[in-house]
């Protein structure tokens, strides 16, 4: 069955939010299925769908970030992309750009390494998209065109991936150590888009066909 693009975007947001909200032990996919069915049958569901699509579109394109530095709180927008390696692309090289709404040091660049700890057992590369909760740890180099630093981080989310593609709605907490400046904490949330093993052919499709 083909889903319209709006339902796909809504699906990704719900998958990201529901596992973190702790509503029940039911899987996020079952939550989404039940919500989509209710949306088809009730006016309430239909009225909230445009709101969900709008929120999902915002978090997909522009991810909000909040930072704490010099006893002040600042806000901005950030976007991260990554390139994965390893059997399942769980080792990732990432680049991120953040724009902070303030005068001076408003542009932040980061380049780093991330490792995804997949929380679902017996997950293997596939031609089909698979979902699992993920805890990611990593570190990055920080540069704001004036100061340099290093940033350890941790994030939690729900990744949707196959052997080539990663869609990762997540919440991220990070600390940046700046030797010649002021250290800072930042918190961000939203969609990270990544690619895995672009130069490696796992030949999954060939193996699947040979098994038939």
One Martini backbone bead per residue (centre of mass of N, CA, C, O) as a GRO file, in nm:
protein
  212
    1UNK     BB    1   0.097   0.035   0.021
    2UNK     BB    2   0.044   0.374  -0.039
    3UNK     BB    3   0.171   0.657   0.099
    4UNK     BB    4   0.139   0.958   0.175
    5UNK     BB    5   0.353   1.204   0.261
    6UNK     BB    6   0.201   1.303   0.513
    7UNK     BB    7   0.193   1.027   0.659
    8UNK     BB    8   0.495   0.987   0.677
    9UNK     BB    9   0.564   1.232   0.849
   10UNK     BB   10   0.376   1.164   1.084
   11UNK     BB   11   0.501   0.891   1.149
   12UNK     BB   12   0.781   0.996   1.239
   13UNK     BB   13   0.690   1.170   1.478
   14UNK     BB   14   0.541   0.950   1.637
   15UNK     BB   15   0.788   0.765   1.667
   16UNK     BB   16   0.952   0.971   1.832
   17UNK     BB   17   0.747   1.046   2.070
   18UNK     BB   18   0.619   0.783   2.194
   19UNK     BB   19   0.869   0.638   2.324
   20UNK     BB   20   0.925   0.892   2.523
   21UNK     BB   21   0.639   0.918   2.671
   22UNK     BB   22   0.524   0.642   2.798
   23UNK     BB   23   0.226   0.529   2.749
   24UNK     BB   24   0.337   0.236   2.663
   25UNK     BB   25   0.440  -0.097   2.562
   26UNK     BB   26   0.368  -0.040   2.295
   27UNK     BB   27   0.442  -0.007   1.989
   28UNK     BB   28   0.482   0.258   1.775
   29UNK     BB   29   0.339   0.133   1.530
   30UNK     BB   30   0.070   0.071   1.675
   31UNK     BB   31   0.008   0.358   1.749
   32UNK     BB   32  -0.005   0.469   1.462
   33UNK     BB   33  -0.226   0.286   1.351
   34UNK     BB   34  -0.449   0.373   1.552
   35UNK     BB   35  -0.445   0.676   1.482
   36UNK     BB   36  -0.505   0.653   1.177
   37UNK     BB   37  -0.777   0.509   1.210
   38UNK     BB   38  -0.914   0.729   1.379
   39UNK     BB   39  -0.879   0.952   1.164
   40UNK     BB   40  -1.084   0.809   0.960
   41UNK     BB   41  -1.342   0.810   1.187
   42UNK     BB   42  -1.280   1.106   1.292
   43UNK     BB   43  -1.289   1.446   1.338
   44UNK     BB   44  -1.054   1.476   1.532
   45UNK     BB   45  -0.839   1.345   1.356
   46UNK     BB   46  -0.873   1.539   1.110
   47UNK     BB   47  -0.806   1.809   1.272
   48UNK     BB   48  -0.503   1.711   1.366
   49UNK     BB   49  -0.342   1.646   1.108
   50UNK     BB   50  -0.237   1.928   1.011
   51UNK     BB   51  -0.073   1.977   1.268
   52UNK     BB   52   0.114   1.732   1.245
   53UNK     BB   53   0.231   1.809   0.969
   54UNK     BB   54   0.353   2.081   1.051
   55UNK     BB   55   0.540   1.979   1.274
   56UNK     BB   56   0.693   1.773   1.103
   57UNK     BB   57   0.806   1.973   0.892
   58UNK     BB   58   0.971   2.142   1.086
   59UNK     BB   59   1.153   1.909   1.206
   60UNK     BB   60   1.271   1.829   0.928
   61UNK     BB   61   1.397   2.112   0.838
   62UNK     BB   62   1.386   2.251   1.142
   63UNK     BB   63   1.589   2.236   1.426
   64UNK     BB   64   1.574   2.290   1.747
   65UNK     BB   65   1.781   2.499   1.973
   66UNK     BB   66   1.925   2.494   2.306
   67UNK     BB   67   2.134   2.720   2.499
   68UNK     BB   68   2.405   2.730   2.755
   69UNK     BB   69   2.568   3.054   2.822
   70UNK     BB   70   2.670   3.264   3.050
   71UNK     BB   71   2.389   3.237   3.200
   72UNK     BB   72   2.243   3.184   2.921
   73UNK     BB   73   1.969   3.176   2.691
   74UNK     BB   74   1.944   3.015   2.374
   75UNK     BB   75   1.845   3.018   2.024
   76UNK     BB   76   1.768   2.792   1.734
   77UNK     BB   77   1.901   2.631   1.442
   78UNK     BB   78   1.936   2.288   1.312
   79UNK     BB   79   2.156   2.060   1.108
   80UNK     BB   80   2.193   1.706   1.028
   81UNK     BB   81   2.438   1.491   0.880
   82UNK     BB   82   2.520   1.150   0.758
   83UNK     BB   83   2.780   0.885   0.742
   84UNK     BB   84   2.778   0.542   0.710
   85UNK     BB   85   2.918   0.251   0.875
   86UNK     BB   86   2.915  -0.072   0.847
   87UNK     BB   87   2.684  -0.319   0.853
   88UNK     BB   88   2.451  -0.078   0.960
   89UNK     BB   89   2.562   0.221   0.994
   90UNK     BB   90   2.651   0.278   1.311
   91UNK     BB   91   2.883   0.432   1.189
   92UNK     BB   92   2.931   0.795   1.208
   93UNK     BB   93   2.960   1.073   1.003
   94UNK     BB   94   2.927   1.423   1.099
   95UNK     BB   95   2.727   1.719   1.014
   96UNK     BB   96   2.679   2.059   1.156
   97UNK     BB   97   2.438   2.331   1.155
   98UNK     BB   98   2.413   2.643   1.343
   99UNK     BB   99   2.166   2.893   1.428
  100UNK     BB  100   2.193   3.178   1.632
  101UNK     BB  101   1.992   3.416   1.811
  102UNK     BB  102   2.255   3.637   1.775
  103UNK     BB  103   2.524   3.833   1.850
  104UNK     BB  104   2.758   3.669   1.766
  105UNK     BB  105   2.827   3.356   1.717
  106UNK     BB  106   2.583   3.230   1.517
  107UNK     BB  107   2.782   3.017   1.387
  108UNK     BB  108   2.783   2.654   1.384
  109UNK     BB  109   3.034   2.399   1.365
  110UNK     BB  110   3.026   2.032   1.305
  111UNK     BB  111   3.258   1.746   1.346
  112UNK     BB  112   3.193   1.383   1.364
  113UNK     BB  113   3.130   1.100   1.582
  114UNK     BB  114   2.904   0.813   1.570
  115UNK     BB  115   2.716   0.575   1.782
  116UNK     BB  116   2.480   0.316   1.737
  117UNK     BB  117   2.253   0.176   1.971
  118UNK     BB  118   2.074  -0.098   1.915
  119UNK     BB  119   1.767  -0.209   2.090
  120UNK     BB  120   1.722  -0.431   1.878
  121UNK     BB  121   1.704  -0.751   1.820
  122UNK     BB  122   1.800  -0.904   1.534
  123UNK     BB  123   1.927  -0.680   1.347
  124UNK     BB  124   1.933  -0.651   0.992
  125UNK     BB  125   2.003  -0.596   0.692
  126UNK     BB  126   1.779  -0.429   0.450
  127UNK     BB  127   1.554  -0.329   0.199
  128UNK     BB  128   1.387  -0.264   0.437
  129UNK     BB  129   1.242  -0.082   0.663
  130UNK     BB  130   1.359  -0.026   0.999
  131UNK     BB  131   1.282  -0.029   1.354
  132UNK     BB  132   1.451   0.149   1.634
  133UNK     BB  133   1.579   0.204   1.916
  134UNK     BB  134   1.821   0.469   2.013
  135UNK     BB  135   2.160   0.507   2.124
  136UNK     BB  136   2.381   0.790   2.107
  137UNK     BB  137   2.731   0.839   2.067
  138UNK     BB  138   2.972   1.123   2.084
  139UNK     BB  139   3.195   1.342   1.886
  140UNK     BB  140   3.310   1.690   1.829
  141UNK     BB  141   3.396   1.955   1.632
  142UNK     BB  142   3.428   2.306   1.712
  143UNK     BB  143   3.305   2.606   1.519
  144UNK     BB  144   3.251   2.989   1.524
  145UNK     BB  145   3.486   3.173   1.382
  146UNK     BB  146   3.663   3.195   1.679
  147UNK     BB  147   3.615   2.917   1.822
  148UNK     BB  148   3.728   2.621   1.976
  149UNK     BB  149   3.615   2.265   2.014
  150UNK     BB  150   3.456   2.009   2.215
  151UNK     BB  151   3.180   1.741   2.177
  152UNK     BB  152   3.004   1.569   2.377
  153UNK     BB  153   2.736   1.310   2.332
  154UNK     BB  154   2.372   1.242   2.355
  155UNK     BB  155   2.113   1.021   2.219
  156UNK     BB  156   1.751   0.981   2.150
  157UNK     BB  157   1.556   0.741   1.948
  158UNK     BB  158   1.400   0.658   1.620
  159UNK     BB  159   1.499   0.444   1.381
  160UNK     BB  160   1.497   0.448   1.016
  161UNK     BB  161   1.624   0.160   0.830
  162UNK     BB  162   1.872   0.048   0.610
  163UNK     BB  163   2.156  -0.011   0.415
  164UNK     BB  164   2.132   0.326   0.312
  165UNK     BB  165   1.915   0.448   0.523
  166UNK     BB  166   1.853   0.737   0.754
  167UNK     BB  167   1.594   0.799   0.999
  168UNK     BB  168   1.636   1.032   1.294
  169UNK     BB  169   1.454   1.081   1.551
  170UNK     BB  170   1.568   1.318   1.814
  171UNK     BB  171   1.742   1.359   2.123
  172UNK     BB  172   1.991   1.612   2.229
  173UNK     BB  173   2.290   1.610   2.433
  174UNK     BB  174   2.543   1.877   2.492
  175UNK     BB  175   2.898   1.939   2.536
  176UNK     BB  176   3.114   2.234   2.525
  177UNK     BB  177   3.460   2.269   2.494
  178UNK     BB  178   3.630   2.595   2.544
  179UNK     BB  179   3.935   2.701   2.611
  180UNK     BB  180   3.901   3.033   2.511
  181UNK     BB  181   3.608   3.015   2.633
  182UNK     BB  182   3.272   2.930   2.667
  183UNK     BB  183   3.098   2.701   2.786
  184UNK     BB  184   2.839   2.453   2.673
  185UNK     BB  185   2.498   2.379   2.645
  186UNK     BB  186   2.281   2.154   2.450
  187UNK     BB  187   1.946   2.130   2.300
  188UNK     BB  188   1.789   1.893   2.071
  189UNK     BB  189   1.545   1.848   1.795
  190UNK     BB  190   1.478   1.595   1.539
  191UNK     BB  191   1.579   1.537   1.211
  192UNK     BB  192   1.794   1.287   1.083
  193UNK     BB  193   1.996   1.249   0.791
  194UNK     BB  194   2.118   0.944   0.634
  195UNK     BB  195   2.398   0.742   0.517
  196UNK     BB  196   2.484   0.404   0.410
  197UNK     BB  197   2.718   0.242   0.251
  198UNK     BB  198   2.787   0.374  -0.050
  199UNK     BB  199   3.055   0.165  -0.119
  200UNK     BB  200   2.866  -0.085  -0.033
  201UNK     BB  201   2.774  -0.420  -0.130
  202UNK     BB  202   2.568  -0.656   0.035
  203UNK     BB  203   2.373  -0.830  -0.145
  204UNK     BB  204   2.073  -0.870  -0.045
  205UNK     BB  205   1.892  -0.911  -0.293
  206UNK     BB  206   2.037  -1.162  -0.402
  207UNK     BB  207   1.991  -1.339  -0.150
  208UNK     BB  208   1.684  -1.327  -0.148
  209UNK     BB  209   1.640  -1.453  -0.432
  210UNK     BB  210   1.798  -1.724  -0.368
  211UNK     BB  211   1.584  -1.817  -0.141
  212UNK     BB  212   1.330  -1.868  -0.343
   0.00000   0.00000   0.00000
